[in-house]
Amino acid sequence: MIVIIITSYFLCIQNVGLIKLLICFMNGKATMPPKSNRRRNREWRVKKPTRNWLNLPSDLMLNILQRVGVIDRLENAQLVCTAWREIYKDPALWRVVYMDRIAGHYGYGSKKIQDICKHAVNRSQGQLVDLTTVGFCDYNLLRYVADRCSQLRRVELVLYFFEFSKIWSKVFKKLPLLEELNLVATTIRKKDIEAAGRYCPLLKTFKLNKGAHRAWGGPHGPESRILSMQNEIAVSIGKNLPGLTHLELVGNSMTNIGLQAILDGCCHLELLDLRRCLYLDLKGDLGKRCLQQIKYLKLPHDSLQGLPYNSYGLYETYSDY
């Protein structure tokens, strides 16, 4: 019974507190909050257990330690004791890697964070299935991951603008099991969408979200080429990704031409997010078709509340005038 209570407490605390509390239990004591204001200075202590906490079932300890962040695992937790170090050698503990340089406030440069990410990838021994990077991924890191992790099913990249190269074609070719691709403030082109359709037949979820752009003069102004490029991407999605069930295009500058292509080509779509798609006109038949064909539809002027990374200011509307 005491194992269940203590384990539940473990699952509620954050990384640093988790490590400290585990160490306390290993030493046979743990400081608890005071019971009342009258006894503010009094400490409650758990009596020394009759068992060695290092002998917890391996699956239970694995469940606890996998909740520790990647950097804390590599630079703190695995140094606590030999048992934890051995647990962190298990590739199963590295099947999901999430690293956010912005929210994490790691205090490291991009190169240092990239090296740590590569270390985590190596620990997975090819079993990595879910990768999220925020604010530090580049061409070399993405290629490094693709070369070693053919089992990847989900990739999320935030804040990375690739140079015009064939990087995406090379990456998609090595990820045949990819089911979900999430790109936030990250560049991708028409040819890249074509490559995804060619090499990733299992792709069901595609998110291409960014800040909205108001081109000078609107759809017929000097910057209309930007809208044309976004229409090309939308048309490419409809033509090359017919198996999609979930599509997010927050901040996309496509017009009704692009949306029409998506509805025609992606017949299995259940969720379509069109928030901040400022150049769509959904007052006529196209809007009615969206409501009839899409089960979960988010319209251009719907609130961005709940959208991941919204607090980072990545979806602000910008313009050329």
C-alpha positions as CSV (number, residue, x, y, z in Angstrom):
1,M,0.0,0.0,0.0
2,I,2.8,2.4,0.9
3,V,4.4,1.8,-2.5
4,I,1.2,2.9,-4.3
5,I,0.9,6.1,-2.2
6,I,4.6,7.0,-2.7
7,T,4.4,6.2,-6.4
8,S,1.3,8.5,-6.8
9,Y,3.2,11.3,-5.1
10,F,6.1,10.8,-7.5
11,L,3.9,11.2,-10.6
12,C,2.7,14.6,-9.4
13,I,6.0,16.4,-8.9
14,Q,8.3,18.0,-11.4
15,N,11.7,16.8,-12.5
16,V,14.0,18.3,-9.9
17,G,11.6,17.6,-7.0
18,L,11.3,14.0,-8.3
19,I,15.0,13.4,-8.2
20,K,15.4,15.0,-4.7
21,L,12.4,13.0,-3.3
22,L,13.6,9.7,-4.7
23,I,17.0,10.3,-3.1
24,C,15.3,11.1,0.3
25,F,13.4,7.8,0.1
26,M,16.6,5.9,-0.8
27,N,18.1,7.4,2.4
28,G,15.0,6.4,4.4
29,K,13.5,9.8,5.0
30,A,11.4,12.5,3.3
31,T,10.4,15.9,4.5
32,M,6.7,16.7,4.3
33,P,4.8,20.0,4.5
34,P,3.9,21.2,8.1
35,K,0.5,20.0,9.3
36,S,-0.7,23.4,10.7
37,N,0.4,26.9,11.3
38,R,0.9,26.2,15.0
39,R,3.5,23.6,14.1
40,R,5.1,25.5,11.3
41,N,8.6,24.5,12.2
42,R,7.8,20.9,12.8
43,E,8.8,18.4,10.1
44,W,6.9,15.2,9.4
45,R,9.1,12.4,8.4
46,V,8.3,9.0,6.9
47,K,9.6,6.3,9.0
48,K,12.6,4.4,7.7
49,P,11.2,1.8,5.3
50,T,12.1,-1.9,5.9
51,R,12.8,-2.3,2.2
52,N,15.4,-0.9,-0.2
53,W,13.8,1.5,-2.5
54,L,16.3,0.6,-5.2
55,N,14.5,-2.7,-5.3
56,L,11.3,-1.2,-6.7
57,P,10.0,-3.2,-9.7
58,S,12.0,-2.1,-12.8
59,D,8.8,-1.2,-14.7
60,L,7.7,1.1,-11.9
61,M,11.1,2.8,-11.6
62,L,11.2,3.1,-15.4
63,N,7.8,4.8,-15.4
64,I,9.0,7.3,-12.8
65,L,12.4,8.1,-14.3
66,Q,11.1,8.6,-17.9
67,R,9.2,11.6,-16.6
68,V,12.4,13.4,-16.1
69,G,13.4,15.8,-18.9
70,V,16.1,14.9,-21.4
71,I,18.8,17.2,-20.1
72,D,18.1,16.4,-16.4
73,R,18.4,12.7,-17.3
74,L,21.8,13.0,-18.9
75,E,23.3,15.6,-16.6
76,N,21.7,14.9,-13.2
77,A,19.5,11.8,-12.7
78,Q,21.8,9.2,-14.2
79,L,24.6,10.4,-11.9
80,V,22.6,9.7,-8.7
81,C,23.5,6.0,-8.5
82,T,24.5,3.0,-10.5
83,A,21.0,1.6,-10.6
84,W,19.6,4.8,-12.2
85,R,22.5,4.9,-14.6
86,E,21.7,1.3,-15.7
87,I,18.0,2.2,-16.2
88,Y,18.9,5.1,-18.4
89,K,20.8,2.7,-20.7
90,D,17.5,1.1,-21.6
91,P,16.6,2.3,-25.2
92,A,12.9,2.1,-24.3
93,L,13.4,5.2,-22.1
94,W,14.4,7.2,-25.2
95,R,11.6,6.4,-27.6
96,V,10.2,9.9,-27.0
97,V,12.5,12.9,-27.0
98,Y,11.1,16.4,-26.2
99,M,13.4,19.4,-26.0
100,D,12.3,23.0,-25.8
101,R,15.1,25.5,-25.7
102,I,12.7,28.4,-25.2
103,A,10.6,27.1,-22.3
104,G,13.4,25.1,-20.8
105,H,15.8,28.1,-20.4
106,Y,18.7,25.7,-20.6
107,G,21.2,28.4,-20.9
108,Y,23.0,26.5,-23.6
109,G,23.8,27.6,-27.1
110,S,22.2,25.8,-30.1
111,K,25.3,23.7,-30.7
112,K,25.3,22.4,-27.1
113,I,21.6,21.6,-27.2
114,Q,22.0,19.8,-30.6
115,D,24.8,17.6,-29.1
116,I,22.6,16.7,-26.2
117,C,19.8,15.8,-28.6
118,K,22.1,13.6,-30.6
119,H,23.2,11.9,-27.4
120,A,19.5,11.1,-26.7
121,V,19.0,9.9,-30.2
122,N,22.0,7.5,-29.8
123,R,20.6,6.2,-26.5
124,S,17.4,5.2,-28.3
125,Q,19.4,2.8,-30.5
126,G,17.1,3.4,-33.4
127,Q,13.9,3.0,-31.4
128,L,13.0,6.7,-31.3
129,V,9.4,7.1,-32.4
130,D,8.5,10.7,-31.3
131,L,10.8,13.7,-31.6
132,T,10.0,17.4,-30.7
133,T,12.5,20.2,-31.0
134,V,11.8,23.8,-30.2
135,G,14.2,26.6,-31.2
136,F,17.4,24.7,-32.1
137,C,17.0,22.1,-34.9
138,D,19.0,22.6,-38.1
139,Y,19.9,20.8,-41.3
140,N,22.6,18.6,-39.8
141,L,20.6,17.6,-36.8
142,L,17.5,16.6,-38.8
143,R,19.7,14.6,-41.2
144,Y,21.5,12.9,-38.2
145,V,18.1,11.8,-36.7
146,A,16.8,10.5,-40.1
147,D,19.9,8.5,-40.7
148,R,19.5,6.7,-37.3
149,C,15.8,6.5,-36.6
150,S,13.8,4.9,-39.4
151,Q,11.0,4.0,-36.9
152,L,10.0,7.6,-36.3
153,R,6.2,8.1,-36.3
154,R,5.9,11.6,-35.1
155,V,8.1,14.7,-35.8
156,E,7.5,18.2,-34.5
157,L,9.8,21.1,-35.4
158,V,9.3,24.6,-34.1
159,L,11.2,27.6,-35.2
160,Y,13.5,26.4,-38.0
161,F,13.8,27.9,-41.4
162,F,15.6,25.5,-43.8
163,E,17.7,26.9,-46.6
164,F,16.5,26.0,-50.0
165,S,17.9,22.5,-50.3
166,K,16.7,18.9,-50.8
167,I,16.8,18.2,-47.1
168,W,13.1,17.2,-46.8
169,S,13.2,14.8,-49.7
170,K,16.2,13.1,-48.0
171,V,14.5,13.0,-44.7
172,F,11.1,11.7,-45.8
173,K,12.8,9.0,-47.9
174,K,14.2,7.5,-44.6
175,L,11.0,7.8,-42.6
176,P,8.5,5.4,-44.2
177,L,6.5,5.0,-41.0
178,L,5.9,8.7,-40.4
179,E,2.3,9.3,-39.3
180,E,2.4,12.9,-38.0
181,L,4.4,15.9,-39.1
182,N,4.1,19.2,-37.2
183,L,5.9,22.3,-38.4
184,V,5.5,25.6,-36.6
185,A,7.3,28.7,-38.0
186,T,9.2,26.3,-40.2
187,T,9.7,26.5,-43.9
188,I,8.5,23.8,-46.4
189,R,8.0,24.0,-50.2
190,K,5.7,22.4,-52.8
191,K,8.4,19.9,-53.8
192,D,8.7,18.9,-50.1
193,I,5.0,18.1,-49.9
194,E,5.4,16.0,-53.0
195,A,8.2,14.1,-51.4
196,A,6.2,13.5,-48.3
197,G,3.4,12.0,-50.4
198,R,5.9,9.8,-52.2
199,Y,7.8,8.4,-49.2
200,C,5.4,8.6,-46.3
201,P,2.2,6.7,-47.2
202,L,1.1,6.5,-43.5
203,L,1.0,10.2,-42.9
204,K,-2.4,11.1,-41.4
205,T,-1.7,14.4,-39.5
206,F,0.0,17.4,-41.0
207,K,0.3,20.8,-39.2
208,L,1.9,23.7,-41.0
209,N,1.3,26.7,-38.7
210,K,2.8,30.1,-38.6
211,G,2.1,33.8,-38.2
212,A,-0.4,35.3,-40.7
213,H,0.9,37.5,-43.4
214,R,-1.0,40.5,-45.0
215,A,0.5,41.1,-48.4
216,W,0.6,44.7,-49.7
217,G,-2.3,45.2,-52.0
218,G,-4.0,41.9,-51.1
219,P,-4.4,39.1,-53.6
220,H,-3.8,41.3,-56.6
221,G,-1.0,43.5,-55.2
222,P,2.7,43.5,-55.7
223,E,3.2,40.8,-53.0
224,S,0.6,38.5,-54.6
225,R,3.4,36.1,-55.4
226,I,3.4,35.1,-51.7
227,L,-0.2,34.2,-51.9
228,S,0.5,32.3,-55.1
229,M,3.2,30.2,-53.3
230,Q,0.8,29.4,-50.5
231,N,-1.8,28.3,-53.0
232,E,0.8,26.0,-54.6
233,I,1.5,24.4,-51.2
234,A,-2.3,23.9,-50.6
235,V,-2.8,22.4,-54.0
236,S,0.2,20.1,-53.5
237,I,-1.3,18.9,-50.2
238,G,-4.6,18.1,-51.9
239,K,-2.8,16.3,-54.7
240,N,-0.1,14.4,-52.7
241,L,-1.6,13.7,-49.3
242,P,-5.0,12.2,-49.8
243,G,-4.8,10.1,-46.7
244,L,-4.8,13.0,-44.3
245,T,-7.4,13.0,-41.5
246,H,-6.0,16.0,-39.6
247,L,-4.7,19.2,-41.3
248,E,-3.8,22.5,-39.6
249,L,-2.8,25.5,-41.7
250,V,-2.9,28.3,-39.1
251,G,-1.7,31.6,-40.7
252,N,-1.7,30.3,-44.2
253,S,-2.1,32.9,-47.0
254,M,-3.9,30.7,-49.5
255,T,-7.1,31.8,-51.2
256,N,-10.2,29.8,-52.1
257,I,-8.3,28.1,-54.9
258,G,-6.0,26.4,-52.4
259,L,-8.8,25.4,-50.1
260,Q,-10.9,24.0,-53.0
261,A,-7.9,21.8,-53.9
262,I,-7.6,20.5,-50.3
263,L,-11.3,19.6,-50.1
264,D,-11.2,17.9,-53.5
265,G,-8.1,15.8,-52.7
266,C,-8.2,15.1,-49.0
267,C,-11.5,13.2,-48.8
268,H,-10.8,11.7,-45.4
269,L,-10.2,14.9,-43.6
270,E,-12.0,15.1,-40.2
271,L,-10.3,18.1,-38.7
272,L,-9.3,21.2,-40.7
273,D,-7.9,24.3,-38.9
274,L,-8.1,27.5,-40.9
275,R,-7.4,30.0,-38.2
276,R,-5.8,33.2,-39.4
277,C,-6.2,32.2,-43.0
278,L,-7.0,35.8,-43.9
279,Y,-7.5,35.5,-47.6
280,L,-10.3,32.9,-47.6
281,D,-13.9,33.9,-48.4
282,L,-16.2,31.4,-46.8
283,K,-19.5,33.2,-47.2
284,G,-20.6,31.3,-50.3
285,D,-20.8,27.6,-51.4
286,L,-17.2,26.9,-50.4
287,G,-18.0,27.7,-46.8
288,K,-21.1,25.5,-46.8
289,R,-19.0,22.7,-48.3
290,C,-16.5,23.0,-45.5
291,L,-19.3,22.7,-42.9
292,Q,-20.7,19.7,-44.6
293,Q,-17.5,17.8,-45.3
294,I,-15.4,18.6,-42.3
295,K,-16.4,17.2,-38.9
296,Y,-14.2,19.5,-36.8
297,L,-13.7,22.9,-38.6
298,K,-11.9,25.9,-37.2
299,L,-12.6,29.2,-39.1
300,P,-10.2,32.0,-39.9
301,H,-11.4,34.3,-37.1
302,D,-11.7,31.7,-34.3
303,S,-9.7,32.2,-31.2
304,L,-6.1,30.9,-31.0
305,Q,-6.6,29.8,-27.4
306,G,-5.2,26.4,-26.7
307,L,-2.9,26.4,-29.8
308,P,0.5,25.0,-28.8
309,Y,3.3,27.7,-28.7
310,N,0.8,30.5,-28.9
311,S,2.4,32.1,-25.8
312,Y,5.7,32.2,-27.8
313,G,4.2,34.9,-30.1
314,L,4.7,32.7,-33.2
315,Y,1.3,33.4,-34.7
316,E,1.3,37.2,-34.7
317,T,0.0,38.8,-37.9
318,Y,2.6,40.7,-39.8
319,S,2.4,42.8,-43.0
320,D,4.4,44.5,-45.8
321,Y,2.9,47.9,-45.2
